């Protein structure tokens, strides 16, 4: 492995993150120009934009015959979005959870996660299943737009403050806005190409599977736009936007990113046995974990610390498994028999306390 491989990996990440930001800016201004409200821009354009790196990498991986990177990217990003991003954002400031997320979006995220797991049981996500997921992304977008009409003025004002883009008026402004979209899109494509090729080289050099690379470095790299959006929103006080961004991104990753990648693959998306046995169940478990925590209406700092601890533990498991370490069995025993049951008890007690307090 040469220095150029590492350089192209870093440059690919930079192009993905910068390209997503530029693309979102241009698309947001175009949406504002045709009269789309800041709330809808935040819920749809920005959500699609922050998932653009995952989409670019997954499609590039699938087209070049490395679907394992694509699958690992989606699963790893969804795990990182909750455990890493919400962990960091809630450590910066306790996060507010809008109850619409608890009633609608989180159950949708859980339901789609389970559907993807069921699709994977055969060992392959078929192209027709990918098409079904992609159509689900369209349906979810329409649902968001309709729901936005019912939002309170306070929520609309908050999104207006965060996403109120000035629409282009002059010819120069229109040219600049279109340029943002085109240049941002090209940066995403080029960045995805460099990132995927260097990730494949990493996997071959270290003797580990492409899916592990997808679950770790590629997943974290493509999640950087969500990191920036959520942490900045948290620090600015828009703490419910931070949570909504993560939930929306997870839904779009499964429906749009995984759906599109599976649909364009002639033989569908192959699901390795290890991924089916471990990584997909962890992704579903993380989605399920959100419900009893989010129902409290807040993600306190101690939960953020818990999320981060579990993300470190997950990556430690991936390392021990890839290295075929003799400590793996002990690690799994401690996690499954001690720490995870304790976590379930603590989360359930906290949720019950919140429920009882609301009934008084």
Secondary structure, 3 states (H helix, E strand, C coil): CCHHHHHHHHHHHHHHHHHHHHHHHHHHHHHHHCCCCHHHHHHHHHHHHHCHHHHHHHHHHHHCCCHHHHHHHHHHHHHHHHHHHHHHHHHHCCEECCHHHHHHHHHHHHHHHHHHHHHHCCCEECHHHHHHHHHHHHHHHHHHHHHHCCCCHHHHHHHHHHHCCCCCCCHHHHHHHHHHHHHHHHHHHHHHHHHHHHHHHHHHHHCCCHHHHHHHHHHHHHCHHHHHHHHHHHHHCCHHHHHHHHHHHHHHHHHHHHHHHHHHCCCCEECCHHHHHHHHHHHHHHHHHHHHHHCCCEECHHHHHHHHHHHHHHHHHHHHHHCCCCCHHHHHHHHHHHHHHHHHHHHHHHHHHHHHHHHC
